[in-house]
């Protein structure tokens, strides 16, 4: 698995089973369904400032990971 693109997460079995059924009903993959749920949750529950803060923190995390990877290559 390309860990620069994908990560595994743990969810309770009952949640997983419902996500599978909902994904099937809505004709999405499991990852597509999780993305859809998450994006809509962010829109409904986070302010624009919160979303900007999160985007900035994610950018920082990615830059740190990239710097670590480059250091290992050197």
CHARMM-style PDB file with segment names, atoms N, HN, CA, C and O in Angstrom:
ATOM      1  N   UNK     1       0.851  -1.180   0.000  1.00  0.00      PROA
ATOM      2  CA  UNK     1       0.000   0.000   0.000  1.00  0.00      PROA
ATOM      3  C   UNK     1       0.893   1.238   0.000  1.00  0.00      PROA
ATOM      4  O   UNK     1       1.865   1.315   0.751  1.00  0.00      PROA
ATOM      5  N   UNK     2       0.559   2.179  -0.830  1.00  0.00      PROA
ATOM      6  HN  UNK     2      -0.231   2.116  -1.440  1.00  0.00      PROA
ATOM      7  CA  UNK     2       1.297   3.442  -0.905  1.00  0.00      PROA
ATOM      8  C   UNK     2       0.861   4.322   0.263  1.00  0.00      PROA
ATOM      9  O   UNK     2      -0.197   4.950   0.211  1.00  0.00      PROA
ATOM     10  N   UNK     3       1.683   4.367   1.324  1.00  0.00      PROA
ATOM     11  HN  UNK     3       2.542   3.857   1.366  1.00  0.00      PROA
ATOM     12  CA  UNK     3       1.299   5.114   2.529  1.00  0.00      PROA
ATOM     13  C   UNK     3       1.398   6.624   2.357  1.00  0.00      PROA
ATOM     14  O   UNK     3       1.016   7.377   3.253  1.00  0.00      PROA
ATOM     15  N   UNK     4       1.914   7.075   1.203  1.00  0.00      PROA
ATOM     16  HN  UNK     4       2.225   6.463   0.475  1.00  0.00      PROA
ATOM     17  CA  UNK     4       1.874   8.518   0.937  1.00  0.00      PROA
ATOM     18  C   UNK     4       0.503   8.921   0.415  1.00  0.00      PROA
ATOM     19  O   UNK     4       0.161  10.103   0.411  1.00  0.00      PROA
ATOM     20  N   UNK     5      -0.284   7.941  -0.026  1.00  0.00      PROA
ATOM     21  HN  UNK     5      -0.005   6.981  -0.023  1.00  0.00      PROA
ATOM     22  CA  UNK     5      -1.609   8.230  -0.570  1.00  0.00      PROA
ATOM     23  C   UNK     5      -2.738   7.654   0.286  1.00  0.00      PROA
ATOM     24  O   UNK     5      -3.824   8.231   0.343  1.00  0.00      PROA
ATOM     25  N   UNK     6      -2.495   6.534   0.944  1.00  0.00      PROA
ATOM     26  HN  UNK     6      -1.613   6.065   0.898  1.00  0.00      PROA
ATOM     27  CA  UNK     6      -3.535   5.834   1.688  1.00  0.00      PROA
ATOM     28  C   UNK     6      -3.103   5.574   3.121  1.00  0.00      PROA
ATOM     29  O   UNK     6      -1.920   5.366   3.393  1.00  0.00      PROA
ATOM     30  N   UNK     7      -4.063   5.585   4.036  1.00  0.00      PROA
ATOM     31  HN  UNK     7      -5.024   5.753   3.816  1.00  0.00      PROA
ATOM     32  CA  UNK     7      -3.834   5.218   5.434  1.00  0.00      PROA
ATOM     33  C   UNK     7      -4.979   4.315   5.864  1.00  0.00      PROA
ATOM     34  O   UNK     7      -6.108   4.450   5.392  1.00  0.00      PROA
ATOM     35  N   UNK     8      -4.673   3.405   6.756  1.00  0.00      PROA
ATOM     36  HN  UNK     8      -3.756   3.296   7.140  1.00  0.00      PROA
ATOM     37  CA  UNK     8      -5.696   2.538   7.332  1.00  0.00      PROA
ATOM     38  C   UNK     8      -6.212   3.173   8.609  1.00  0.00      PROA
ATOM     39  O   UNK     8      -5.468   3.827   9.341  1.00  0.00      PROA
ATOM     40  N   UNK     9      -7.490   2.973   8.866  1.00  0.00      PROA
ATOM     41  HN  UNK     9      -8.095   2.442   8.272  1.00  0.00      PROA
ATOM     42  CA  UNK     9      -8.072   3.457  10.115  1.00  0.00      PROA
ATOM     43  C   UNK     9      -8.919   2.343  10.719  1.00  0.00      PROA
ATOM     44  O   UNK     9      -9.399   1.458  10.011  1.00  0.00      PROA
ATOM     45  N   UNK    10      -9.092   2.398  12.019  1.00  0.00      PROA
ATOM     46  HN  UNK    10      -8.702   3.117  12.595  1.00  0.00      PROA
ATOM     47  CA  UNK    10      -9.946   1.439  12.702  1.00  0.00      PROA
ATOM     48  C   UNK    10     -11.269   2.097  13.023  1.00  0.00      PROA
ATOM     49  O   UNK    10     -11.316   3.228  13.506  1.00  0.00      PROA
ATOM     50  N   UNK    11     -12.343   1.379  12.752  1.00  0.00      PROA
ATOM     51  HN  UNK    11     -12.306   0.460  12.360  1.00  0.00      PROA
ATOM     52  CA  UNK    11     -13.678   1.828  13.140  1.00  0.00      PROA
ATOM     53  C   UNK    11     -14.381   0.638  13.785  1.00  0.00      PROA
ATOM     54  O   UNK    11     -14.073  -0.511  13.469  1.00  0.00      PROA
ATOM     55  N   UNK    12     -15.310   0.906  14.675  1.00  0.00      PROA
ATOM     56  HN  UNK    12     -15.560   1.840  14.931  1.00  0.00      PROA
ATOM     57  CA  UNK    12     -16.060  -0.200  15.257  1.00  0.00      PROA
ATOM     58  C   UNK    12     -16.773  -1.009  14.166  1.00  0.00      PROA
ATOM     59  O   UNK    12     -17.213  -0.457  13.158  1.00  0.00      PROA
ATOM     60  N   UNK    13     -16.876  -2.297  14.380  1.00  0.00      PROA
ATOM     61  HN  UNK    13     -16.519  -2.745  15.200  1.00  0.00      PROA
ATOM     62  CA  UNK    13     -17.460  -3.203  13.387  1.00  0.00      PROA
ATOM     63  C   UNK    13     -18.856  -2.761  12.952  1.00  0.00      PROA
ATOM     64  O   UNK    13     -19.168  -2.801  11.762  1.00  0.00      PROA
ATOM     65  N   UNK    14     -19.700  -2.340  13.895  1.00  0.00      PROA
ATOM     66  HN  UNK    14     -19.446  -2.307  14.861  1.00  0.00      PROA
ATOM     67  CA  UNK    14     -21.060  -1.940  13.533  1.00  0.00      PROA
ATOM     68  C   UNK    14     -21.063  -0.721  12.605  1.00  0.00      PROA
ATOM     69  O   UNK    14     -21.894  -0.630  11.702  1.00  0.00      PROA
ATOM     70  N   UNK    15     -20.141   0.207  12.825  1.00  0.00      PROA
ATOM     71  HN  UNK    15     -19.465   0.133  13.559  1.00  0.00      PROA
ATOM     72  CA  UNK    15     -20.021   1.388  11.960  1.00  0.00      PROA
ATOM     73  C   UNK    15     -19.572   0.954  10.562  1.00  0.00      PROA
ATOM     74  O   UNK    15     -20.123   1.393   9.552  1.00  0.00      PROA
ATOM     75  N   UNK    16     -18.571   0.090  10.527  1.00  0.00      PROA
ATOM     76  HN  UNK    16     -18.123  -0.267  11.347  1.00  0.00      PROA
ATOM     77  CA  UNK    16     -18.067  -0.429   9.251  1.00  0.00      PROA
ATOM     78  C   UNK    16     -19.182  -1.093   8.443  1.00  0.00      PROA
ATOM     79  O   UNK    16     -19.317  -0.844   7.245  1.00  0.00      PROA
ATOM     80  N   UNK    17     -19.970  -1.928   9.090  1.00  0.00      PROA
ATOM     81  HN  UNK    17     -19.861  -2.131  10.063  1.00  0.00      PROA
ATOM     82  CA  UNK    17     -21.044  -2.629   8.395  1.00  0.00      PROA
ATOM     83  C   UNK    17     -22.067  -1.653   7.820  1.00  0.00      PROA
ATOM     84  O   UNK    17     -22.539  -1.842   6.699  1.00  0.00      PROA
ATOM     85  N   UNK    18     -22.409  -0.619   8.572  1.00  0.00      PROA
ATOM     86  HN  UNK    18     -22.026  -0.466   9.483  1.00  0.00      PROA
ATOM     87  CA  UNK    18     -23.363   0.374   8.064  1.00  0.00      PROA
ATOM     88  C   UNK    18     -22.772   1.171   6.912  1.00  0.00      PROA
ATOM     89  O   UNK    18     -23.471   1.467   5.944  1.00  0.00      PROA
ATOM     90  N   UNK    19     -21.494   1.524   7.003  1.00  0.00      PROA
ATOM     91  HN  UNK    19     -20.926   1.284   7.790  1.00  0.00      PROA
ATOM     92  CA  UNK    19     -20.849   2.267   5.919  1.00  0.00      PROA
ATOM     93  C   UNK    19     -20.868   1.447   4.635  1.00  0.00      PROA
ATOM     94  O   UNK    19     -21.116   1.988   3.557  1.00  0.00      PROA
ATOM     95  N   UNK    20     -20.606   0.140   4.740  1.00  0.00      PROA
ATOM     96  HN  UNK    20     -20.405  -0.300   5.615  1.00  0.00      PROA
ATOM     97  CA  UNK    20     -20.637  -0.718   3.562  1.00  0.00      PROA
ATOM     98  C   UNK    20     -22.021  -0.698   2.910  1.00  0.00      PROA
ATOM     99  O   UNK    20     -22.137  -0.555   1.693  1.00  0.00      PROA
ATOM    100  N   UNK    21     -23.053  -0.841   3.714  1.00  0.00      PROA
ATOM    101  HN  UNK    21     -22.959  -0.957   4.703  1.00  0.00      PROA
ATOM    102  CA  UNK    21     -24.414  -0.864   3.170  1.00  0.00      PROA
ATOM    103  C   UNK    21     -24.762   0.479   2.544  1.00  0.00      PROA
ATOM    104  O   UNK    21     -25.299   0.524   1.437  1.00  0.00      PROA
ATOM    105  N   UNK    22     -24.465   1.569   3.235  1.00  0.00      PROA
ATOM    106  HN  UNK    22     -24.028   1.532   4.134  1.00  0.00      PROA
ATOM    107  CA  UNK    22     -24.769   2.903   2.703  1.00  0.00      PROA
ATOM    108  C   UNK    22     -23.990   3.148   1.417  1.00  0.00      PROA
ATOM    109  O   UNK    22     -24.537   3.690   0.456  1.00  0.00      PROA
ATOM    110  N   UNK    23     -22.720   2.754   1.388  1.00  0.00      PROA
ATOM    111  HN  UNK    23     -22.276   2.314   2.169  1.00  0.00      PROA
ATOM    112  CA  UNK    23     -21.910   2.919   0.173  1.00  0.00      PROA
ATOM    113  C   UNK    23     -22.534   2.160  -0.985  1.00  0.00      PROA
ATOM    114  O   UNK    23     -22.588   2.665  -2.106  1.00  0.00      PROA
ATOM    115  N   UNK    24     -23.000   0.957  -0.721  1.00  0.00      PROA
ATOM    116  HN  UNK    24     -22.956   0.546   0.190  1.00  0.00      PROA
ATOM    117  CA  UNK    24     -23.644   0.157  -1.773  1.00  0.00      PROA
ATOM    118  C   UNK    24     -24.920   0.842  -2.276  1.00  0.00      PROA
ATOM    119  O   UNK    24     -25.144   0.945  -3.482  1.00  0.00      PROA
ATOM    120  N   UNK    25     -25.742   1.304  -1.347  1.00  0.00      PROA
ATOM    121  HN  UNK    25     -25.559   1.221  -0.367  1.00  0.00      PROA
ATOM    122  CA  UNK    25     -26.997   1.975  -1.711  1.00  0.00      PROA
ATOM    123  C   UNK    25     -26.725   3.231  -2.537  1.00  0.00      PROA
ATOM    124  O   UNK    25     -27.446   3.509  -3.495  1.00  0.00      PROA
ATOM    125  N   UNK    26     -25.700   3.983  -2.179  1.00  0.00      PROA
ATOM    126  HN  UNK    26     -25.114   3.757  -1.401  1.00  0.00      PROA
ATOM    127  CA  UNK    26     -25.385   5.232  -2.865  1.00  0.00      PROA
ATOM    128  C   UNK    26     -24.374   5.050  -3.998  1.00  0.00      PROA
ATOM    129  O   UNK    26     -23.899   6.026  -4.580  1.00  0.00      PROA
ATOM    130  N   UNK    27     -24.046   3.780  -4.307  1.00  0.00      PROA
ATOM    131  HN  UNK    27     -24.431   2.988  -3.834  1.00  0.00      PROA
ATOM    132  CA  UNK    27     -23.164   3.445  -5.427  1.00  0.00      PROA
ATOM    133  C   UNK    27     -21.791   4.111  -5.307  1.00  0.00      PROA
ATOM    134  O   UNK    27     -21.287   4.721  -6.250  1.00  0.00      PROA
ATOM    135  N   UNK    28     -21.203   3.972  -4.111  1.00  0.00      PROA
ATOM    136  HN  UNK    28     -21.612   3.477  -3.345  1.00  0.00      PROA
ATOM    137  CA  UNK    28     -19.865   4.499  -3.862  1.00  0.00      PROA
ATOM    138  C   UNK    28     -18.979   3.383  -3.324  1.00  0.00      PROA
ATOM    139  O   UNK    28     -19.470   2.360  -2.848  1.00  0.00      PROA
ATOM    140  N   UNK    29     -17.664   3.592  -3.406  1.00  0.00      PROA
ATOM    141  HN  UNK    29     -17.265   4.423  -3.793  1.00  0.00      PROA
ATOM    142  CA  UNK    29     -16.736   2.708  -2.709  1.00  0.00      PROA
ATOM    143  C   UNK    29     -16.788   3.054  -1.229  1.00  0.00      PROA
ATOM    144  O   UNK    29     -17.341   4.084  -0.843  1.00  0.00      PROA
ATOM    145  N   UNK    30     -16.210   2.193  -0.406  1.00  0.00      PROA
ATOM    146  HN  UNK    30     -15.760   1.356  -0.720  1.00  0.00      PROA
ATOM    147  CA  UNK    30     -16.163   2.482   1.026  1.00  0.00      PROA
ATOM    148  C   UNK    30     -15.380   3.773   1.262  1.00  0.00      PROA
ATOM    149  O   UNK    30     -15.816   4.629   2.031  1.00  0.00      PROA
ATOM    150  N   UNK    31     -14.231   3.916   0.607  1.00  0.00      PROA
ATOM    151  HN  UNK    31     -13.877   3.220  -0.017  1.00  0.00      PROA
ATOM    152  CA  UNK    31     -13.441   5.131   0.798  1.00  0.00      PROA
ATOM    153  C   UNK    31     -14.187   6.346   0.263  1.00  0.00      PROA
ATOM    154  O   UNK    31     -14.120   7.425   0.853  1.00  0.00      PROA
ATOM    155  N   UNK    32     -14.890   6.180  -0.838  1.00  0.00      PROA
ATOM    156  HN  UNK    32     -14.944   5.304  -1.317  1.00  0.00      PROA
ATOM    157  CA  UNK    32     -15.687   7.288  -1.378  1.00  0.00      PROA
ATOM    158  C   UNK    32     -16.799   7.699  -0.433  1.00  0.00      PROA
ATOM    159  O   UNK    32     -17.098   8.884  -0.290  1.00  0.00      PROA
ATOM    160  N   UNK    33     -17.411   6.714   0.212  1.00  0.00      PROA
ATOM    161  HN  UNK    33     -17.168   5.751   0.096  1.00  0.00      PROA
ATOM    162  CA  UNK    33     -18.477   7.013   1.173  1.00  0.00      PROA
ATOM    163  C   UNK    33     -17.924   7.740   2.388  1.00  0.00      PROA
ATOM    164  O   UNK    33     -18.522   8.706   2.861  1.00  0.00      PROA
ATOM    165  N   UNK    34     -16.779   7.278   2.897  1.00  0.00      PROA
ATOM    166  HN  UNK    34     -16.294   6.493   2.513  1.00  0.00      PROA
ATOM    167  CA  UNK    34     -16.172   7.955   4.045  1.00  0.00      PROA
ATOM    168  C   UNK    34     -15.794   9.391   3.698  1.00  0.00      PROA
ATOM    169  O   UNK    34     -15.999  10.307   4.495  1.00  0.00      PROA
ATOM    170  N   UNK    35     -15.239   9.579   2.498  1.00  0.00      PROA
ATOM    171  HN  UNK    35     -15.073   8.835   1.851  1.00  0.00      PROA
ATOM    172  CA  UNK    35     -14.893  10.933   2.066  1.00  0.00      PROA
ATOM    173  C   UNK    35     -16.140  11.818   1.997  1.00  0.00      PROA
ATOM    174  O   UNK    35     -16.121  12.962   2.450  1.00  0.00      PROA
ATOM    175  N   UNK    36     -17.223  11.282   1.427  1.00  0.00      PROA
ATOM    176  HN  UNK    36     -17.239  10.353   1.058  1.00  0.00      PROA
ATOM    177  CA  UNK    36     -18.476  12.030   1.303  1.00  0.00      PROA
ATOM    178  C   UNK    36     -19.010  12.424   2.685  1.00  0.00      PROA
ATOM    179  O   UNK    36     -19.386  13.575   2.909  1.00  0.00      PROA
ATOM    180  N   UNK    37     -19.037  11.464   3.597  1.00  0.00      PROA
ATOM    181  HN  UNK    37     -18.731  10.529   3.415  1.00  0.00      PROA
ATOM    182  CA  UNK    37     -19.523  11.739   4.953  1.00  0.00      PROA
ATOM    183  C   UNK    37     -18.654  12.794   5.629  1.00  0.00      PROA
ATOM    184  O   UNK    37     -19.169  13.732   6.238  1.00  0.00      PROA
ATOM    185  N   UNK    38     -17.342  12.640   5.521  1.00  0.00      PROA
ATOM    186  HN  UNK    38     -16.924  11.878   5.026  1.00  0.00      PROA
ATOM    187  CA  UNK    38     -16.409  13.548   6.179  1.00  0.00      PROA
ATOM    188  C   UNK    38     -16.505  14.965   5.606  1.00  0.00      PROA
ATOM    189  O   UNK    38     -16.561  15.936   6.361  1.00  0.00      PROA
ATOM    190  N   UNK    39     -16.523  15.084   4.290  1.00  0.00      PROA
ATOM    191  HN  UNK    39     -16.477  14.295   3.677  1.00  0.00      PROA
ATOM    192  CA  UNK    39     -16.608  16.418   3.670  1.00  0.00      PROA
ATOM    193  C   UNK    39     -17.894  17.133   4.072  1.00  0.00      PROA
ATOM    194  O   UNK    39     -17.876  18.330   4.358  1.00  0.00      PROA
ATOM    195  N   UNK    40     -19.006  16.408   4.095  1.00  0.00      PROA
ATOM    196  HN  UNK    40     -19.020  15.435   3.863  1.00  0.00      PROA
ATOM    197  CA  UNK    40     -20.270  17.028   4.499  1.00  0.00      PROA
ATOM    198  C   UNK    40     -20.267  17.389   5.979  1.00  0.00      PROA
ATOM    199  O   UNK    40     -20.832  18.411   6.367  1.00  0.00      PROA
ATOM    200  N   UNK    41     -19.640  16.566   6.801  1.00  0.00      PROA
ATOM    201  HN  UNK    41     -19.181  15.736   6.486  1.00  0.00      PROA
ATOM    202  CA  UNK    41     -19.544  16.886   8.225  1.00  0.00      PROA
ATOM    203  C   UNK    41     -18.757  18.174   8.418  1.00  0.00      PROA
ATOM    204  O   UNK    41     -19.155  19.035   9.202  1.00  0.00      PROA
ATOM    205  N   UNK    42     -17.637  18.310   7.705  1.00  0.00      PROA
ATOM    206  HN  UNK    42     -17.314  17.611   7.068  1.00  0.00      PROA
ATOM    207  CA  UNK    42     -16.825  19.527   7.839  1.00  0.00      PROA
ATOM    208  C   UNK    42     -17.633  20.771   7.463  1.00  0.00      PROA
ATOM    209  O   UNK    42     -17.583  21.782   8.164  1.00  0.00      PROA
ATOM    210  N   UNK    43     -18.361  20.696   6.378  1.00  0.00      PROA
ATOM    211  HN  UNK    43     -18.401  19.875   5.808  1.00  0.00      PROA
ATOM    212  CA  UNK    43     -19.165  21.832   5.925  1.00  0.00      PROA
ATOM    213  C   UNK    43     -20.219  22.193   6.970  1.00  0.00      PROA
ATOM    214  O   UNK    43     -20.442  23.368   7.262  1.00  0.00      PROA
ATOM    215  N   UNK    44     -20.864  21.166   7.530  1.00  0.00      PROA
ATOM    216  HN  UNK    44     -20.683  20.212   7.293  1.00  0.00      PROA
ATOM    217  CA  UNK    44     -21.956  21.386   8.486  1.00  0.00      PROA
ATOM    218  C   UNK    44     -21.494  21.805   9.881  1.00  0.00      PROA
ATOM    219  O   UNK    44     -22.247  22.460  10.601  1.00  0.00      PROA
ATOM    220  N   UNK    45     -20.268  21.438  10.279  1.00  0.00      PROA
ATOM    221  HN  UNK    45     -19.657  20.905   9.693  1.00  0.00      PROA
ATOM    222  CA  UNK    45     -19.879  21.616  11.679  1.00  0.00      PROA
ATOM    223  C   UNK    45     -18.678  22.518  11.934  1.00  0.00      PROA
ATOM    224  O   UNK    45     -18.436  22.899  13.080  1.00  0.00      PROA
ATOM    225  N   UNK    46     -17.922  22.869  10.903  1.00  0.00      PROA
ATOM    226  HN  UNK    46     -18.119  22.560   9.973  1.00  0.00      PROA
ATOM    227  CA  UNK    46     -16.733  23.690  11.114  1.00  0.00      PROA
ATOM    228  C   UNK    46     -16.883  25.053  10.457  1.00  0.00      PROA
ATOM    229  O   UNK    46     -17.411  25.171   9.351  1.00  0.00      PROA
ATOM    230  N   UNK    47     -16.415  26.066  11.147  1.00  0.00      PROA
ATOM    231  HN  UNK    47     -15.986  25.970  12.045  1.00  0.00      PROA
ATOM    232  CA  UNK    47     -16.425  27.410  10.569  1.00  0.00      PROA
ATOM    233  C   UNK    47     -15.348  27.502   9.495  1.00  0.00      PROA
ATOM    234  O   UNK    47     -14.480  26.634   9.402  1.00  0.00      PROA
ATOM    235  N   UNK    48     -15.404  28.536   8.701  1.00  0.00      PROA
ATOM    236  HN  UNK    48     -16.109  29.242   8.776  1.00  0.00      PROA
ATOM    237  CA  UNK    48     -14.390  28.765   7.673  1.00  0.00      PROA
ATOM    238  C   UNK    48     -13.012  28.905   8.320  1.00  0.00      PROA
ATOM    239  O   UNK    48     -12.016  28.420   7.784  1.00  0.00      PROA
ATOM    240  N   UNK    49     -12.963  29.573   9.477  1.00  0.00      PROA
ATOM    241  HN  UNK    49     -13.773  29.967   9.912  1.00  0.00      PROA
ATOM    242  CA  UNK    49     -11.688  29.715  10.197  1.00  0.00      PROA
ATOM    243  C   UNK    49     -11.150  28.363  10.652  1.00  0.00      PROA
ATOM    244  O   UNK    49      -9.953  28.097  10.547  1.00  0.00      PROA
ATOM    245  N   UNK    50     -12.045  27.504  11.162  1.00  0.00      PROA
ATOM    246  HN  UNK    50     -13.018  27.720  11.247  1.00  0.00      PROA
ATOM    247  CA  UNK    50     -11.624  26.170  11.574  1.00  0.00      PROA
ATOM    248  C   UNK    50     -11.083  25.384  10.380  1.00  0.00      PROA
ATOM    249  O   UNK    50     -10.048  24.725  10.480  1.00  0.00      PROA
ATOM    250  N   UNK    51     -11.783  25.456   9.264  1.00  0.00      PROA
ATOM    251  HN  UNK    51     -12.624  25.991   9.183  1.00  0.00      PROA
ATOM    252  CA  UNK    51     -11.352  24.734   8.062  1.00  0.00      PROA
ATOM    253  C   UNK    51     -10.006  25.241   7.559  1.00  0.00      PROA
ATOM    254  O   UNK    51      -9.170  24.453   7.119  1.00  0.00      PROA
ATOM    255  N   UNK    52      -9.793  26.550   7.623  1.00  0.00      PROA
ATOM    256  HN  UNK    52     -10.472  27.190   7.981  1.00  0.00      PROA
ATOM    257  CA  UNK    52      -8.500  27.117   7.220  1.00  0.00      PROA
ATOM    258  C   UNK    52      -7.388  26.662   8.158  1.00  0.00      PROA
ATOM    259  O   UNK    52      -6.286  26.338   7.715  1.00  0.00      PROA
ATOM    260  N   UNK    53      -7.683  26.641   9.454  1.00  0.00      PROA
ATOM    261  HN  UNK    53      -8.578  26.904   9.813  1.00  0.00      PROA
ATOM    262  CA  UNK    53      -6.696  26.191  10.437  1.00  0.00      PROA
ATOM    263  C   UNK    53      -6.299  24.737  10.170  1.00  0.00      PROA
ATOM    264  O   UNK    53      -5.116  24.398  10.166  1.00  0.00      PROA
ATOM    265  N   UNK    54      -7.290  23.897   9.951  1.00  0.00      PROA
ATOM    266  HN  UNK    54      -8.251  24.172   9.955  1.00  0.00      PROA
ATOM    267  CA  UNK    54      -7.036  22.478   9.684  1.00  0.00      PROA
ATOM    268  C   UNK    54      -6.213  22.319   8.416  1.00  0.00      PROA
ATOM    269  O   UNK    54      -5.257  21.544   8.392  1.00  0.00      PROA
ATOM    270  N   UNK    55      -6.571  23.043   7.364  1.00  0.00      PROA
ATOM    271  HN  UNK    55      -7.347  23.673   7.383  1.00  0.00      PROA
ATOM    272  CA  UNK    55      -5.825  22.962   6.101  1.00  0.00      PROA
ATOM    273  C   UNK    55      -4.364  23.361   6.312  1.00  0.00      PROA
ATOM    274  O   UNK    55      -3.461  22.734   5.758  1.00  0.00      PROA
ATOM    275  N   UNK    56      -4.136  24.392   7.104  1.00  0.00      PROA
ATOM    276  HN  UNK    56      -4.869  24.901   7.554  1.00  0.00      PROA
ATOM    277  CA  UNK    56      -2.766  24.829   7.392  1.00  0.00      PROA
ATOM    278  C   UNK    56      -1.981  23.785   8.164  1.00  0.00      PROA
ATOM    279  O   UNK    56      -0.813  23.535   7.867  1.00  0.00      PROA
ATOM    280  N   UNK    57      -2.620  23.174   9.154  1.00  0.00      PROA
ATOM    281  HN  UNK    57      -3.569  23.377   9.394  1.00  0.00      PROA
ATOM    282  CA  UNK    57      -1.957  22.136   9.953  1.00  0.00      PROA
ATOM    283  C   UNK    57      -1.647  20.905   9.100  1.00  0.00      PROA
ATOM    284  O   UNK    57      -0.578  20.311   9.238  1.00  0.00      PROA
ATOM    285  N   UNK    58      -2.565  20.524   8.228  1.00  0.00      PROA
ATOM    286  HN  UNK    58      -3.433  21.007   8.115  1.00  0.00      PROA
ATOM    287  CA  UNK    58      -2.330  19.384   7.344  1.00  0.00      PROA
ATOM    288  C   UNK    58      -1.163  19.682   6.411  1.00  0.00      PROA
ATOM    289  O   UNK    58      -0.329  18.811   6.163  1.00  0.00      PROA
ATOM    290  N   UNK    59      -1.101  20.899   5.897  1.00  0.00      PROA
ATOM    291  HN  UNK    59      -1.778  21.606   6.099  1.00  0.00      PROA
ATOM    292  CA  UNK    59       0.015  21.287   5.032  1.00  0.00      PROA
ATOM    293  C   UNK    59       1.336  21.179   5.785  1.00  0.00      PROA
ATOM    294  O   UNK    59       2.320  20.674   5.245  1.00  0.00      PROA
ATOM    295  N   UNK    60       1.363  21.650   7.030  1.00  0.00      PROA
ATOM    296  HN  UNK    60       0.564  22.061   7.469  1.00  0.00      PROA
ATOM    297  CA  UNK    60       2.576  21.553   7.859  1.00  0.00      PROA
ATOM    298  C   UNK    60       2.987  20.096   8.060  1.00  0.00      PROA
ATOM    299  O   UNK    60       4.166  19.761   7.944  1.00  0.00      PROA
ATOM    300  N   UNK    61       2.019  19.232   8.360  1.00  0.00      PROA
ATOM    301  HN  UNK    61       1.061  19.504   8.453  1.00  0.00      PROA
ATOM    302  CA  UNK    61       2.306  17.817   8.574  1.00  0.00      PROA
ATOM    303  C   UNK    61       2.902  17.192   7.316  1.00  0.00      PROA
ATOM    304  O   UNK    61       3.868  16.433   7.392  1.00  0.00      PROA
ATOM    305  N   UNK    62       2.333  17.510   6.174  1.00  0.00      PROA
ATOM    306  HN  UNK    62       1.548  18.127   6.112  1.00  0.00      PROA
ATOM    307  CA  UNK    62       2.832  16.948   4.912  1.00  0.00      PROA
ATOM    308  C   UNK    62       4.242  17.434   4.614  1.00  0.00      PROA
ATOM    309  O   UNK    62       5.085  16.670   4.144  1.00  0.00      PROA
ATOM    310  N   UNK    63       4.492  18.708   4.889  1.00  0.00      PROA
ATOM    311  HN  UNK    63       3.807  19.328   5.271  1.00  0.00      PROA
ATOM    312  CA  UNK    63       5.840  19.245   4.664  1.00  0.00      PROA
ATOM    313  C   UNK    63       6.855  18.580   5.579  1.00  0.00      PROA
ATOM    314  O   UNK    63       7.974  18.294   5.154  1.00  0.00      PROA
ATOM    315  N   UNK    64       6.479  18.328   6.842  1.00  0.00      PROA
ATOM    316  HN  UNK    64       5.570  18.561   7.187  1.00  0.00      PROA
ATOM    317  CA  UNK    64       7.370  17.641   7.785  1.00  0.00      PROA
ATOM    318  C   UNK    64       7.661  16.216   7.321  1.00  0.00      PROA
ATOM    319  O   UNK    64       8.803  15.762   7.388  1.00  0.00      PROA
ATOM    320  N   UNK    65       6.631  15.510   6.852  1.00  0.00      PROA
ATOM    321  HN  UNK    65       5.703  15.879   6.798  1.00  0.00      PROA
ATOM    322  CA  UNK    65       6.828  14.147   6.361  1.00  0.00      PROA
ATOM    323  C   UNK    65       7.736  14.131   5.141  1.00  0.00      PROA
ATOM    324  O   UNK    65       8.586  13.251   5.004  1.00  0.00      PROA
ATOM    325  N   UNK    66       7.555  15.111   4.252  1.00  0.00      PROA
ATOM    326  HN  UNK    66       6.865  15.825   4.364  1.00  0.00      PROA
ATOM    327  CA  UNK    66       8.392  15.195   3.066  1.00  0.00      PROA
ATOM    328  C   UNK    66       9.855  15.478   3.435  1.00  0.00      PROA
ATOM    329  O   UNK    66      10.774  14.901   2.854  1.00  0.00      PROA
ATOM    330  N   UNK    67      10.052  16.366   4.400  1.00  0.00      PROA
ATOM    331  HN  UNK    67       9.306  16.835   4.872  1.00  0.00      PROA
ATOM    332  CA  UNK    67      11.408  16.681   4.852  1.00  0.00      PROA
ATOM    333  C   UNK    67      12.065  15.439   5.474  1.00  0.00      PROA
ATOM    334  O   UNK    67      13.248  15.189   5.242  1.00  0.00      PROA
ATOM    335  N   UNK    68      11.318  14.668   6.251  1.00  0.00      PROA
ATOM    336  HN  UNK    68      10.358  14.870   6.440  1.00  0.00      PROA
ATOM    337  CA  UNK    68      11.852  13.439   6.864  1.00  0.00      PROA
ATOM    338  C   UNK    68      12.227  12.434   5.776  1.00  0.00      PROA
ATOM    339  O   UNK    68      13.276  11.795   5.850  1.00  0.00      PROA
ATOM    340  N   UNK    69      11.366  12.298   4.769  1.00  0.00      PROA
ATOM    341  HN  UNK    69      10.514  12.817   4.709  1.00  0.00      PROA
ATOM    342  CA  UNK    69      11.647  11.360   3.677  1.00  0.00      PROA
ATOM    343  C   UNK    69      12.887  11.775   2.911  1.00  0.00      PROA
ATOM    344  O   UNK    69      13.702  10.929   2.541  1.00  0.00      PROA
ATOM    345  N   UNK    70      13.037  13.053   2.673  1.00  0.00      PROA
ATOM    346  HN  UNK    70      12.375  13.740   2.974  1.00  0.00      PROA
ATOM    347  CA  UNK    70      14.227  13.547   1.965  1.00  0.00      PROA
ATOM    348  C   UNK    70      15.488  13.321   2.785  1.00  0.00      PROA
ATOM    349  O   UNK    70      16.538  12.984   2.237  1.00  0.00      PROA
ATOM    350  N   UNK    71      15.388  13.504   4.090  1.00  0.00      PROA
ATOM    351  HN  UNK    71      14.535  13.777   4.536  1.00  0.00      PROA
ATOM    352  CA  UNK    71      16.552  13.294   4.961  1.00  0.00      PROA
ATOM    353  C   UNK    71      16.976  11.827   4.958  1.00  0.00      PROA
ATOM    354  O   UNK    71      18.168  11.528   5.034  1.00  0.00      PROA
ATOM    355  N   UNK    72      16.022  10.920   4.872  1.00  0.00      PROA
ATOM    356  HN  UNK    72      15.054  11.163   4.810  1.00  0.00      PROA
ATOM    357  CA  UNK    72      16.338   9.497   4.835  1.00  0.00      PROA
ATOM    358  C   UNK    72      17.001   9.113   3.516  1.00  0.00      PROA
ATOM    359  O   UNK    72      17.823   8.197   3.479  1.00  0.00      PROA
ATOM    360  N   UNK    73      16.653   9.800   2.442  1.00  0.00      PROA
ATOM    361  HN  UNK    73      15.985  10.544   2.472  1.00  0.00      PROA
ATOM    362  CA  UNK    73      17.220   9.518   1.135  1.00  0.00      PROA
ATOM    363  C   UNK    73      18.667   9.999   1.029  1.00  0.00      PROA
ATOM    364  O   UNK    73      19.460   9.450   0.264  1.00  0.00      PROA
ATOM    365  N   UNK    74      18.997  11.021   1.800  1.00  0.00      PROA
ATOM    366  HN  UNK    74      18.353  11.467   2.422  1.00  0.00      PROA
ATOM    367  CA  UNK    74      20.353  11.605   1.719  1.00  0.00      PROA
ATOM    368  C   UNK    74      21.400  10.791   2.416  1.00  0.00      PROA
ATOM    369  OT1 UNK    74      22.572  11.168   2.422  1.00  0.00      PROA
TER     370      UNK     74
END
